Amino acid sequence: MRWLVGWSSTASGAATIGSAGAMGYDGETVHPIGSQLLWGDPDPLWAVGDWRPDEVRVIRADAQNRIAVLGTCGATDEELRLGLFTARGGALRHLTAWSGSYTAVVQVGRRVTVCGDLAGARPVFHSPWAGGTAYATAALPLADLIEANLDYGHLAALLAVPEVPAALHDSTPYEGVRRVPPGHALILRAGAREIAGYEQVASLAVAAPSADPDSAVDAVRDALVEAVRARLSAPRHVPDIDPGPVPGMGPAERRAARGMPVPGIGADLSGGPASGTLALLAAGLPGMPGTVLGHGAGERLLAVTFNDLAVGGREAELQRAGTLAANPRLHHVVVTGGEETLPYADLDGPLTDEPGPSLVSAARHRARLAAGSADHFTGYGARQVLDAHPARLADLLMDRKRRHLVRPVAALAKADGSVMVPARVYSAARRLARTPYRTGVETLAERLLRRRFDDPGGAVGASLAALTWARPGPAARWLTGEALAEVSVLLQGAANRSGVGPGQRPGDYRARAVLARHAADIRVLEQAAEIRSQRLHAPFLDNQVVRACRDLPEALRVQPGARAAILRTVLEGAGVTDLPPGWGAPSHASSAAATRTGLRVAADELISLFSTPLLAQAGLVEARVVRKALRAAAAGEPLPLDGLADLVSLELWLRRLLSRRGTCWTGTPARARAVPAGVTPMRGALASGA
């Protein structure tokens, strides 16, 4: 795991800083293990982990005016220098407008600004420490630093209402560690904290601007091309190009045998139109996509297709991938998977910064990524930034654009086969358009207390259930009454705060919340499925791509098949026109089948996992209730499988966290603590695992 950590001290000097940039308090000095000091006193900044040389850039105007950019950033050094000059006047947005995925830190005198991203894939965390403020791009190191206990209110909300910002707010799994919301920056002035938004949000009272669809799609194309080009043009350094002799194997085979990626550029060619779009863009841009420092020119882009032999039913997708791979600039690799790569098949893995439902499928993704290149493109986030959340139908009604509801509602009616669908959907959308945000949150709080979790089935039922300001998560039905009551109190407190409401339309608000939740889980997946020396790239989560997608007209994105149509237009604009028949067809069925098959195969192991679960010790679930649900789901009952994934993932994460030994810091005092009477060992445990 790679992260960035820094500290801003108070002017009073309550804490002391060593000359080498170590933080200190009460005679103790600490600094991160495995760190690279980017700048020192009085507000030190470190890069921690296996950052590549090209991923860390520091531009200095003088000793007290400097900018650090970590990650893939398409800005030149001169553009960074100009950005630093502009930031001296307090401007923020331009620091987030360069192509790529990165974290920017600017120091101007004693003012330090750390910018988060729009999606939430590169978050920023902060915590009071030693009379000042410590900040990082990971929460666990800060929890280590302040010796934080687990925040079970946050964990309960994560299970009960994972897509409701009113409940999660700025909390993390660790008490005392806070998260900067997406689209905001952390500003520190001599240790004092301020959270500032840098992105303008459309007002609830003002009609959304009518954007030209063609221009909006062109902007998405330009943003995607620049995002891909930023990765292709960056110099790449992959250590251990040839990991040593193995009889009968070439360099690529030897790297794969040791779990190391092949040098070069690669992309997923299966999994939907988004990943295929990135593969074709990367292969079609001028240059040499496969070239790595120390390697010859002209190597082809490595396109990976995952063939799940344990499930089947993906023949059409594989055929389309094979047709696309006929491109002379692509080298196609098919990775076959069996029962050993099903979800839940391998529950061992590294400790991630936070919990996430992708932990149950990390081994499955690792098997696919191990065949990929050192820089690997994925289509993660495309559905969340391009598709229309069902609540956007209410936005159209608020803007008096009723005619644009005809096609999406007709598609739902055709899928359901009922003539009553249009009236039901229109009624639900109108009700949401007329419901205040506060009422929506209070309604959810009441639903949790009354344990009302049943939603209508099918595509129409899912759309109707999503036409609300806030709704329970799929795991909420298995939580205890005490845990649900605690989350209900959080929601009621949020509804009663002054200035209630996000100031956004319900569809836009729900779409942003879903994107933030998805980006957080992708971050967890990246850590859980990490391959040595490999970088996963998700251009759809880049700031400039998210901005371009948000400018797409609502009337365009709500139409059936809008995502595939937009991506097809993007490729046509980039010169790719010969797409195979059926390209862009959704692939949810095979994923759901794999999840159900994996659950059935691993049922005994999962039931054993919940024989004495830590979640039950914390009072979040009852073990027998979860075991019963696992047996029922394995037997084929129509239970929400994503809810069970949430429960299993959180239980796995807690076990890994509490079995951990050590800390992210050197020089920290001993963490021996006596467990108070009446407190379970879990509640008394420290984030360091001691």
C-alpha positions as CSV (number, residue, x, y, z in Angstrom):
1,M,0.0,0.0,0.0
2,R,1.3,3.5,-0.9
3,W,0.3,6.5,1.0
4,L,1.2,10.1,1.7
5,V,1.4,11.5,5.3
6,G,2.2,14.9,6.7
7,W,1.7,17.0,9.8
8,S,1.0,20.7,10.5
9,S,2.0,21.9,13.9
10,T,0.6,24.8,15.9
11,A,2.3,28.1,16.2
12,S,2.6,27.5,20.0
13,G,5.0,24.6,19.4
14,A,3.2,22.1,21.7
15,A,5.0,19.4,19.7
16,T,8.6,19.4,18.6
17,I,9.9,18.4,15.2
18,G,13.3,16.8,14.7
19,S,15.6,18.2,12.1
20,A,15.1,15.1,9.9
21,G,11.4,15.7,9.8
22,A,10.4,13.3,12.6
23,M,7.3,14.3,14.5
24,G,7.6,14.4,18.3
25,Y,5.5,14.9,21.4
26,D,6.4,14.7,25.1
27,G,9.9,13.7,24.3
28,E,8.9,11.0,21.7
29,T,9.9,11.3,18.1
30,V,8.2,9.3,15.4
31,H,8.3,9.0,11.6
32,P,6.6,6.6,9.1
33,I,8.3,3.3,8.4
34,G,9.6,2.9,4.9
35,S,9.1,6.6,4.1
36,Q,10.7,9.1,1.8
37,L,10.9,12.6,3.2
38,L,9.6,15.1,0.6
39,W,10.1,18.2,2.8
40,G,10.9,18.8,6.4
41,D,10.2,21.1,9.3
42,P,8.1,22.7,10.5
43,D,5.3,20.9,8.5
44,P,6.9,17.7,7.2
45,L,5.6,15.5,4.4
46,W,6.5,11.9,3.5
47,A,5.7,9.5,0.7
48,V,5.4,5.9,2.1
49,G,5.6,2.7,0.2
50,D,6.8,1.6,-3.2
51,W,6.3,4.8,-5.2
52,R,7.9,4.8,-8.6
53,P,10.3,7.7,-9.3
54,D,8.0,9.2,-11.9
55,E,5.0,9.1,-9.5
56,V,6.6,11.6,-7.0
57,R,7.3,15.2,-8.1
58,V,8.1,18.1,-5.9
59,I,8.4,21.7,-7.4
60,R,9.9,24.4,-5.1
61,A,9.6,28.1,-5.6
62,D,11.6,28.6,-2.4
63,A,11.9,27.0,1.1
64,Q,8.3,27.9,2.1
65,N,6.4,27.7,-1.2
66,R,6.3,24.2,-2.9
67,I,4.0,21.7,-4.4
68,A,4.1,17.9,-4.3
69,V,2.1,15.7,-6.7
70,L,1.9,12.0,-6.1
71,G,0.4,9.6,-8.7
72,T,-0.1,9.9,-12.4
73,C,-0.4,13.5,-13.4
74,G,-0.3,14.8,-17.0
75,A,0.9,18.3,-16.0
76,T,4.4,19.3,-16.9
77,D,6.8,20.7,-14.4
78,E,6.2,24.2,-15.7
79,E,2.4,23.7,-15.3
80,L,3.0,22.6,-11.8
81,R,5.1,25.7,-11.1
82,L,2.3,27.9,-12.5
83,G,-0.2,26.0,-10.4
84,L,1.8,26.7,-7.3
85,F,2.0,30.4,-8.1
86,T,-1.8,30.5,-8.6
87,A,-2.4,28.6,-5.4
88,R,-0.6,31.3,-3.4
89,G,-3.6,33.4,-3.8
90,G,-5.9,30.7,-2.4
91,A,-7.3,29.2,-5.6
92,L,-7.9,25.4,-5.4
93,R,-9.8,24.1,-8.4
94,H,-6.9,24.3,-10.9
95,L,-4.9,21.9,-8.7
96,T,-7.5,19.2,-9.5
97,A,-7.9,19.9,-13.3
98,W,-4.8,18.2,-14.7
99,S,-5.2,14.8,-16.4
100,G,-4.5,11.6,-14.5
101,S,-5.1,10.4,-11.0
102,Y,-3.0,12.1,-8.3
103,T,-2.9,13.8,-4.9
104,A,-1.6,17.4,-4.8
105,V,-0.2,19.0,-1.7
106,V,0.7,22.7,-1.7
107,Q,2.6,24.6,1.0
108,V,2.5,28.4,1.0
109,G,4.2,29.6,4.1
110,R,2.5,27.9,7.1
111,R,-0.6,27.1,5.0
112,V,-0.8,23.5,3.7
113,T,-3.5,22.5,1.2
114,V,-4.3,18.8,0.4
115,C,-6.7,18.2,-2.4
116,G,-8.9,15.1,-2.5
117,D,-10.6,13.9,-5.8
118,L,-14.1,14.1,-7.0
119,A,-14.9,10.4,-7.0
120,G,-13.3,9.5,-3.7
121,A,-10.8,7.0,-5.1
122,R,-7.9,9.1,-3.7
123,P,-9.3,10.3,-0.3
124,V,-7.6,12.4,2.3
125,F,-7.9,11.7,6.1
126,H,-6.9,13.9,9.1
127,S,-6.8,13.6,12.8
128,P,-5.7,15.9,15.7
129,W,-2.3,14.9,17.1
130,A,0.2,16.5,19.4
131,G,-1.5,19.9,19.4
132,G,-1.6,20.0,15.6
133,T,-3.2,18.0,12.7
134,A,-1.8,14.9,11.1
135,Y,-3.1,14.1,7.6
136,A,-2.6,11.1,5.2
137,T,-4.1,9.4,2.2
138,A,-4.8,6.4,4.3
139,A,-6.7,6.1,7.5
140,L,-4.9,3.2,9.2
141,P,-1.6,5.0,9.7
142,L,-3.4,7.9,11.5
143,A,-5.3,5.3,13.6
144,D,-1.9,3.9,14.5
145,L,-0.5,7.3,15.4
146,I,-3.3,8.3,17.7
147,E,-3.9,4.8,19.0
148,A,-7.5,4.9,17.9
149,N,-10.2,2.4,18.9
150,L,-12.7,1.1,16.3
151,D,-15.8,3.2,15.6
152,Y,-18.6,0.7,15.7
153,G,-21.2,3.4,14.9
154,H,-19.4,3.8,11.5
155,L,-19.3,0.1,10.9
156,A,-23.0,-0.2,11.7
157,A,-23.8,2.6,9.3
158,L,-21.6,1.0,6.7
159,L,-23.7,-2.1,6.8
160,A,-27.1,-0.5,7.2
161,V,-26.9,2.5,4.9
162,P,-23.6,2.4,2.9
163,E,-24.8,5.0,0.3
164,V,-26.2,7.6,2.7
165,P,-23.7,10.4,3.4
166,A,-25.9,11.7,6.2
167,A,-25.1,8.6,8.3
168,L,-21.5,8.1,7.4
169,H,-20.7,11.8,7.3
170,D,-16.9,12.2,7.6
171,S,-16.3,9.2,9.9
172,T,-14.0,6.2,9.3
173,P,-13.7,2.8,11.0
174,Y,-11.3,4.4,13.5
175,E,-12.4,6.8,16.2
176,G,-10.8,10.2,15.8
177,V,-9.8,9.8,12.2
178,R,-11.9,11.9,9.8
179,R,-12.4,11.8,6.0
180,V,-12.4,14.8,3.7
181,P,-15.5,14.5,1.5
182,P,-15.1,14.0,-2.3
183,G,-14.7,17.4,-4.1
184,H,-13.1,19.0,-1.0
185,A,-9.7,20.0,0.2
186,L,-8.1,20.0,3.6
187,I,-6.5,23.4,4.5
188,L,-4.2,23.6,7.5
189,R,-3.0,26.9,8.9
190,A,-0.5,26.4,11.7
191,G,-2.3,23.2,12.7
192,A,-5.8,24.6,12.5
193,R,-8.2,22.7,10.2
194,E,-10.6,23.8,7.5
195,I,-12.5,21.8,4.9
196,A,-13.2,23.7,1.7
197,G,-15.1,22.6,-1.4
198,Y,-13.5,23.3,-4.7
199,E,-16.3,22.1,-7.0
200,Q,-19.5,24.0,-7.8
201,V,-22.7,22.0,-7.2
202,A,-25.9,22.7,-9.1
203,S,-28.5,24.4,-7.0
204,L,-31.7,22.6,-6.1
205,A,-33.7,25.7,-7.0
206,V,-32.2,26.4,-10.4
207,A,-32.9,24.3,-13.4
208,A,-30.0,22.3,-14.7
209,P,-28.3,23.9,-17.8
210,S,-29.3,22.4,-21.1
211,A,-26.0,21.1,-22.5
212,D,-25.6,20.1,-26.2
213,P,-25.4,16.3,-26.3
214,D,-22.8,16.2,-29.1
215,S,-20.5,18.7,-27.4
216,A,-20.9,16.8,-24.1
217,V,-20.0,13.5,-25.6
218,D,-17.0,15.1,-27.4
219,A,-15.8,16.4,-24.0
220,V,-16.0,12.9,-22.5
221,R,-14.0,11.6,-25.5
222,D,-11.3,14.3,-25.0
223,A,-11.1,13.7,-21.3
224,L,-10.8,9.9,-21.8
225,V,-8.1,10.3,-24.4
226,E,-6.1,12.7,-22.2
227,A,-6.5,10.3,-19.3
228,V,-5.1,7.4,-21.3
229,R,-2.4,9.5,-22.9
230,A,-1.2,10.6,-19.4
231,R,-0.6,7.0,-18.6
232,L,1.1,6.1,-21.9
233,S,3.4,9.2,-21.9
234,A,4.6,8.7,-18.3
235,P,8.0,7.1,-18.0
236,R,7.8,3.7,-16.5
237,H,10.2,1.9,-14.3
238,V,9.6,-1.8,-13.4
239,P,12.3,-3.3,-11.1
240,D,13.5,-6.9,-11.6
241,I,12.6,-7.0,-15.3
242,D,14.0,-10.6,-15.4
243,P,13.5,-12.2,-12.0
244,G,16.1,-14.9,-12.7
245,P,16.5,-18.2,-14.5
246,V,13.8,-20.9,-14.5
247,P,14.4,-23.9,-16.8
248,G,12.2,-23.8,-19.9
249,M,10.7,-20.3,-19.3
250,G,11.2,-17.0,-20.9
251,P,11.3,-13.6,-19.0
252,A,7.5,-13.1,-19.2
253,E,6.7,-16.7,-18.0
254,R,9.3,-16.3,-15.2
255,R,7.6,-13.1,-14.0
256,A,4.1,-14.7,-14.1
257,A,5.4,-17.7,-12.1
258,R,6.6,-15.4,-9.4
259,G,3.4,-13.4,-9.4
260,M,4.9,-10.4,-11.1
261,P,3.3,-8.4,-14.0
262,V,4.7,-8.3,-17.5
263,P,6.4,-5.0,-18.2
264,G,4.4,-2.7,-20.5
265,I,0.8,-1.5,-20.9
266,G,-2.2,-3.8,-20.7
267,A,-6.0,-3.6,-20.3
268,D,-9.0,-5.7,-19.6
269,L,-10.8,-6.7,-22.7
270,S,-13.7,-8.5,-20.9
271,G,-16.1,-7.1,-18.3
272,G,-18.1,-4.7,-20.4
273,P,-17.7,-1.9,-23.0
274,A,-15.8,0.4,-20.6
275,S,-12.7,-1.7,-20.2
276,G,-12.8,-2.6,-24.0
277,T,-13.0,1.1,-24.8
278,L,-9.9,1.9,-22.8
279,A,-8.0,-1.0,-24.4
280,L,-8.9,0.2,-27.9
281,L,-8.0,3.8,-27.0
282,A,-4.7,2.8,-25.6
283,A,-3.9,0.6,-28.5
284,G,-4.9,3.3,-31.1
285,L,-3.2,6.3,-29.7
286,P,0.0,7.3,-31.5
287,G,3.1,5.9,-29.8
288,M,4.3,2.5,-28.5
289,P,1.9,1.4,-25.8
290,G,4.0,-1.7,-24.9
291,T,7.3,0.1,-24.6
292,V,9.0,0.1,-21.2
293,L,12.3,1.6,-20.3
294,G,14.9,-1.1,-21.1
295,H,12.7,-2.8,-23.6
296,G,12.4,-2.7,-27.4
297,A,9.9,-0.6,-29.2
298,G,6.8,-1.8,-30.9
299,E,5.5,-4.2,-28.3
300,R,1.7,-4.7,-28.4
301,L,-0.8,-3.8,-25.7
302,L,-1.6,-6.9,-23.6
303,A,-5.4,-7.4,-23.6
304,V,-6.7,-9.8,-20.9
305,T,-10.0,-11.7,-21.0
306,F,-11.2,-13.7,-18.1
307,N,-12.9,-17.0,-18.9
308,D,-14.8,-18.4,-16.0
309,L,-15.0,-22.1,-16.6
310,A,-16.8,-22.8,-13.3
311,V,-19.8,-20.7,-14.4
312,G,-20.0,-20.6,-18.2
313,G,-22.4,-18.6,-20.3
314,R,-19.8,-16.1,-21.5
315,E,-19.2,-17.5,-25.0
316,A,-20.6,-14.4,-26.7
317,E,-18.4,-12.1,-24.6
318,L,-15.3,-14.2,-25.3
319,Q,-16.1,-14.2,-29.1
320,R,-16.5,-10.4,-29.1
321,A,-13.2,-10.1,-27.2
322,G,-11.5,-12.3,-29.7
323,T,-12.8,-10.2,-32.6
324,L,-11.5,-7.0,-30.9
325,A,-8.1,-8.6,-30.2
326,A,-7.6,-9.1,-33.9
327,N,-6.2,-5.6,-33.8
328,P,-2.5,-5.9,-34.7
329,R,-1.6,-3.6,-31.8
330,L,-3.2,-6.0,-29.3
331,H,-1.8,-9.2,-27.8
332,H,-4.8,-11.2,-26.5
333,V,-4.4,-13.4,-23.4
334,V,-7.3,-15.5,-22.1
335,V,-7.1,-16.3,-18.4
336,T,-9.1,-19.4,-17.4
337,G,-10.6,-19.7,-13.9
338,G,-12.2,-22.6,-12.1
339,E,-13.6,-23.1,-8.6
340,E,-10.4,-21.8,-7.1
341,T,-11.2,-18.3,-8.6
342,L,-14.8,-18.1,-7.6
343,P,-15.9,-15.4,-5.1
344,Y,-15.4,-16.7,-1.5
345,A,-13.0,-19.4,-2.7
346,D,-9.9,-17.8,-1.1
347,L,-10.6,-15.7,2.0
348,D,-7.0,-15.1,2.9
349,G,-5.5,-11.8,1.9
350,P,-3.7,-8.6,3.1
351,L,-5.1,-6.1,5.5
352,T,-6.6,-3.2,3.6
353,D,-7.0,0.4,4.9
354,E,-10.8,0.0,5.2
355,P,-13.4,-2.7,4.8
356,G,-15.2,-3.2,1.5
357,P,-17.4,-5.9,-0.2
358,S,-14.7,-6.6,-2.8
359,L,-12.7,-8.5,-0.2
360,V,-14.7,-11.7,-1.0
361,S,-13.6,-11.6,-4.6
362,A,-10.1,-10.2,-4.3
363,A,-8.4,-13.5,-5.1
364,R,-10.6,-13.8,-8.3
365,H,-9.4,-10.4,-9.5
366,R,-5.8,-11.2,-8.5
367,A,-5.8,-14.2,-10.8
368,R,-6.9,-12.0,-13.7
369,L,-4.5,-9.1,-12.9
370,A,-1.5,-11.4,-12.5
371,A,-1.6,-12.0,-16.2
372,G,-1.8,-8.3,-16.9
373,S,0.9,-5.8,-17.5
374,A,2.8,-3.5,-15.1
375,D,0.4,-0.7,-16.0
376,H,-3.1,-2.1,-16.4
377,F,-6.2,-0.2,-17.5
378,T,-9.6,-1.1,-16.0
379,G,-13.1,0.2,-16.7
380,Y,-14.0,0.6,-13.0
381,G,-16.3,3.5,-12.4
382,A,-17.7,3.8,-15.9
383,R,-21.2,2.6,-14.9
384,Q,-21.4,5.1,-12.0
385,V,-20.2,8.2,-14.0
386,L,-22.1,7.5,-17.2
387,D,-25.3,5.7,-16.4
388,A,-28.4,7.4,-15.0
389,H,-29.4,6.6,-11.4
390,P,-33.1,6.0,-11.4
391,A,-33.6,9.0,-9.1
392,R,-32.5,11.2,-12.0
393,L,-36.1,10.7,-13.4
394,A,-37.2,13.0,-10.6
395,D,-34.6,15.6,-11.7
396,L,-36.2,15.6,-15.2
397,L,-39.6,16.2,-13.7
398,M,-38.3,19.1,-11.6
399,D,-36.9,20.6,-14.9
400,R,-40.3,19.9,-16.6
401,K,-38.8,17.5,-19.1
402,R,-41.4,14.9,-18.9
403,R,-41.1,13.7,-22.5
404,H,-37.6,12.4,-21.8
405,L,-39.1,9.9,-19.4
406,V,-41.0,8.1,-22.3
407,R,-38.2,5.8,-23.5
408,P,-36.7,4.7,-20.2
409,V,-40.2,4.0,-18.7
410,A,-41.2,2.1,-21.9
411,A,-38.0,0.0,-21.6
412,L,-39.0,-0.9,-18.0
413,A,-42.5,-1.7,-19.0
414,K,-41.2,-4.0,-21.8
415,A,-39.0,-5.8,-19.3
416,D,-41.8,-6.2,-16.8
417,G,-44.6,-6.9,-19.2
418,S,-47.1,-4.9,-17.2
419,V,-49.1,-1.9,-18.5
420,M,-49.1,-0.4,-15.0
421,V,-45.4,0.2,-15.0
422,P,-45.5,3.8,-16.5
423,A,-48.0,5.0,-13.9
424,R,-46.0,3.4,-11.0
425,V,-42.7,4.9,-12.1
426,Y,-44.1,8.3,-12.9
427,S,-45.8,8.4,-9.6
428,A,-42.7,7.4,-7.7
429,A,-40.6,10.0,-9.6
430,R,-43.1,12.8,-8.9
431,R,-43.3,11.8,-5.2
432,L,-39.5,12.1,-4.9
433,A,-39.4,15.4,-6.8
434,R,-41.8,16.8,-4.2
435,T,-40.2,15.2,-1.1
436,P,-37.8,17.4,0.9
437,Y,-34.4,15.9,1.7
438,R,-35.1,16.1,5.5
439,T,-38.3,14.1,5.1
440,G,-36.4,11.5,3.0
441,V,-33.8,11.0,5.8
442,E,-36.4,10.8,8.5
443,T,-38.4,8.2,6.5
444,L,-35.2,6.0,6.3
445,A,-34.6,6.3,10.0
446,E,-38.2,5.1,10.6
447,R,-37.7,2.2,8.2
448,L,-34.7,1.0,10.1
449,L,-36.5,1.1,13.4
450,R,-39.5,-0.8,11.9
451,R,-37.2,-3.2,10.0
452,R,-39.0,-2.5,6.7
453,F,-36.5,-3.9,4.1
454,D,-38.7,-5.6,1.5
455,D,-38.5,-4.1,-1.9
456,P,-40.4,-5.1,-5.0
457,G,-38.5,-7.5,-7.2
458,G,-37.2,-7.3,-10.8
459,A,-35.8,-4.4,-12.8
460,V,-38.9,-2.2,-12.1
461,G,-38.8,-3.0,-8.4
462,A,-35.2,-2.0,-8.2
463,S,-35.9,1.3,-10.0
464,L,-38.9,2.1,-7.8
465,A,-36.8,1.3,-4.6
466,A,-34.1,3.7,-5.8
467,L,-36.5,6.6,-6.3
468,T,-35.9,7.9,-2.8
469,W,-33.5,10.3,-1.1
470,A,-32.0,7.5,1.0
471,R,-32.6,3.7,1.4
472,P,-31.3,0.8,3.5
473,G,-28.4,-1.2,2.3
474,P,-28.7,-4.9,1.4
475,A,-27.1,-6.1,4.7
476,A,-29.4,-4.0,6.9
477,R,-32.0,-6.8,7.3
478,W,-29.5,-9.0,9.2
479,L,-28.4,-6.3,11.7
480,T,-29.5,-6.4,15.3
481,G,-32.2,-4.0,16.5
482,E,-29.6,-2.2,18.7
483,A,-27.4,-1.6,15.7
484,L,-30.3,-0.3,13.6
485,A,-31.4,1.9,16.4
486,E,-28.0,3.4,16.6
487,V,-27.9,4.2,12.9
488,S,-31.5,5.6,13.1
489,V,-30.3,8.0,15.8
490,L,-27.4,9.1,13.5
491,L,-29.9,9.8,10.7
492,Q,-32.3,11.7,12.9
493,G,-29.5,13.8,14.2
494,A,-28.4,14.6,10.6
495,A,-32.0,15.5,9.7
496,N,-32.3,17.9,12.7
497,R,-29.0,19.7,12.0
498,S,-29.3,23.3,10.9
499,G,-29.0,23.9,7.1
500,V,-30.5,20.5,6.3
501,G,-30.1,19.3,2.7
502,P,-27.3,18.9,0.2
503,G,-28.5,21.7,-2.0
504,Q,-28.7,19.3,-4.9
505,R,-31.4,17.6,-6.9
506,P,-32.2,14.1,-5.7
507,G,-30.9,12.3,-8.8
508,D,-27.6,14.2,-8.8
509,Y,-27.2,13.7,-5.1
510,R,-27.8,9.9,-5.2
511,A,-25.5,9.5,-8.2
512,R,-22.6,11.2,-6.4
513,A,-23.2,9.1,-3.2
514,V,-23.2,5.9,-5.3
515,L,-20.0,6.9,-7.0
516,A,-18.2,7.7,-3.7
517,R,-19.2,4.3,-2.3
518,H,-18.1,2.5,-5.5
519,A,-14.8,4.4,-5.6
520,A,-14.1,3.5,-2.0
521,D,-14.6,-0.2,-2.7
522,I,-12.3,0.0,-5.8
523,R,-9.6,1.5,-3.6
524,V,-10.1,-1.5,-1.2
525,L,-9.9,-3.9,-4.2
526,E,-6.7,-2.3,-5.5
527,Q,-5.1,-2.9,-2.1
528,A,-6.5,-6.5,-1.6
529,A,-5.6,-7.7,-5.1
530,E,-2.3,-5.9,-5.3
531,I,0.4,-7.4,-7.5
532,R,4.0,-6.5,-6.9
533,S,5.2,-3.7,-9.3
534,Q,1.8,-3.4,-10.9
535,R,-0.4,-0.3,-11.2
536,L,-4.1,-0.4,-11.8
537,H,-5.5,2.6,-13.7
538,A,-9.1,3.5,-13.6
539,P,-9.4,6.6,-15.9
540,F,-13.2,6.8,-15.4
541,L,-12.5,7.9,-11.8
542,D,-10.1,10.7,-12.9
543,N,-11.3,14.2,-12.0
544,Q,-11.4,15.5,-15.6
545,V,-13.4,12.4,-16.8
546,V,-15.8,12.7,-13.9
547,R,-16.3,16.4,-14.7
548,A,-17.0,15.7,-18.3
549,C,-19.4,12.9,-17.5
550,R,-21.3,15.1,-15.1
551,D,-21.9,17.6,-17.9
552,L,-23.8,15.0,-19.9
553,P,-27.5,16.0,-20.3
554,E,-29.9,14.1,-18.1
555,A,-32.1,13.5,-21.1
556,L,-29.2,11.7,-22.8
557,R,-28.0,9.5,-19.9
558,V,-31.5,8.2,-18.9
559,Q,-32.1,6.6,-22.3
560,P,-31.7,2.8,-22.6
561,G,-28.3,1.7,-23.7
562,A,-26.9,5.2,-23.1
563,R,-23.5,4.1,-21.8
564,A,-22.7,1.8,-24.7
565,A,-23.9,4.5,-27.2
566,I,-21.7,7.1,-25.6
567,L,-18.6,4.8,-25.6
568,R,-19.3,3.8,-29.1
569,T,-19.3,7.5,-30.1
570,V,-16.1,8.0,-28.1
571,L,-14.4,5.3,-30.1
572,E,-15.7,6.5,-33.4
573,G,-14.3,9.9,-32.6
574,A,-10.9,8.2,-31.9
575,G,-11.1,6.4,-35.3
576,V,-12.3,3.0,-34.0
577,T,-15.4,2.0,-36.0
578,D,-15.3,-1.8,-36.6
579,L,-16.9,-3.0,-33.3
580,P,-18.3,-6.5,-33.3
581,P,-22.1,-7.1,-33.2
582,G,-23.4,-7.1,-29.6
583,W,-20.7,-4.9,-28.3
584,G,-21.8,-3.1,-25.2
585,A,-24.3,-5.7,-24.0
586,P,-24.5,-5.8,-20.2
587,S,-22.8,-8.7,-18.5
588,H,-24.4,-8.8,-15.0
589,A,-25.8,-12.3,-15.3
590,S,-22.5,-14.1,-15.4
591,S,-21.2,-12.1,-12.4
592,A,-24.3,-12.9,-10.4
593,A,-24.0,-16.6,-11.3
594,A,-20.4,-16.7,-10.3
595,T,-21.2,-15.1,-6.9
596,R,-24.0,-17.6,-6.2
597,T,-21.9,-20.5,-7.3
598,G,-19.0,-19.4,-5.1
599,L,-21.3,-19.0,-2.1
600,R,-22.6,-22.5,-2.6
601,V,-19.2,-24.0,-2.9
602,A,-17.8,-22.1,0.2
603,A,-20.9,-22.4,2.3
604,D,-19.4,-24.7,5.0
605,E,-16.3,-22.4,5.4
606,L,-18.5,-19.3,5.6
607,I,-20.8,-20.9,8.2
608,S,-17.7,-21.8,10.2
609,L,-16.5,-18.2,9.9
610,F,-19.7,-17.1,11.6
611,S,-19.6,-19.7,14.4
612,T,-18.2,-17.0,16.7
613,P,-18.0,-13.9,14.6
614,L,-16.5,-10.6,15.8
615,L,-19.5,-8.8,14.4
616,A,-21.6,-10.6,16.9
617,Q,-19.3,-9.7,19.8
618,A,-19.6,-6.1,18.7
619,G,-23.4,-6.4,18.8
620,L,-23.9,-5.7,15.1
621,V,-25.4,-9.1,14.1
622,E,-26.6,-12.4,15.7
623,A,-24.4,-15.3,14.6
624,R,-27.3,-17.7,14.1
625,V,-29.2,-15.2,11.9
626,V,-26.3,-14.9,9.6
627,R,-25.6,-18.6,9.5
628,K,-29.2,-19.2,8.6
629,A,-29.0,-16.6,5.8
630,L,-25.9,-18.2,4.4
631,R,-27.5,-21.7,4.3
632,A,-30.6,-20.2,2.6
633,A,-28.6,-18.4,0.0
634,A,-26.4,-21.4,-0.7
635,A,-29.6,-23.4,-1.2
636,G,-30.8,-20.9,-3.9
637,E,-33.2,-18.7,-2.0
638,P,-33.5,-15.2,-3.5
639,L,-31.6,-13.3,-0.8
640,P,-29.6,-10.1,-1.5
641,L,-26.1,-11.6,-2.2
642,D,-24.4,-8.2,-2.1
643,G,-25.6,-7.9,1.5
644,L,-24.0,-11.2,2.5
645,A,-20.8,-10.0,0.8
646,D,-20.9,-6.9,3.0
647,L,-21.2,-9.0,6.1
648,V,-18.5,-11.5,5.1
649,S,-16.1,-8.8,4.0
650,L,-16.4,-6.8,7.2
651,E,-15.9,-9.9,9.4
652,L,-12.8,-10.8,7.3
653,W,-11.4,-7.3,7.7
654,L,-12.0,-7.2,11.4
655,R,-10.1,-10.5,11.9
656,R,-7.2,-9.3,9.8
657,L,-7.1,-6.0,11.7
658,L,-7.1,-7.5,15.1
659,S,-4.6,-10.2,14.3
660,R,-2.2,-7.6,13.0
661,R,1.0,-6.8,15.0
662,G,3.2,-3.8,14.7
663,T,2.6,-0.2,13.5
664,C,3.2,2.1,10.6
665,W,5.5,4.3,12.8
666,T,8.9,4.1,14.4
667,G,9.5,5.6,17.8
668,T,5.9,5.2,19.0
669,P,5.3,4.4,22.7
670,A,4.2,1.0,23.8
671,R,0.6,0.3,23.2
672,A,-0.2,-2.0,26.1
673,R,-3.7,-1.3,27.4
674,A,-5.8,-2.9,30.0
675,V,-9.3,-3.7,28.7
676,P,-11.9,-1.9,30.8
677,A,-14.4,-3.9,32.7
678,G,-17.6,-4.6,30.7
679,V,-15.9,-3.9,27.4
680,T,-15.3,-6.7,24.9
681,P,-11.7,-7.3,23.8
682,M,-12.8,-6.1,20.3
683,R,-14.0,-2.7,21.6
684,G,-10.9,-2.3,23.6
685,A,-8.6,-3.2,20.8
686,L,-6.4,-0.6,19.2
687,A,-6.1,0.0,15.5
688,S,-2.4,-1.1,15.7
689,G,-3.7,-4.6,16.6
690,A,-1.8,-4.7,19.9
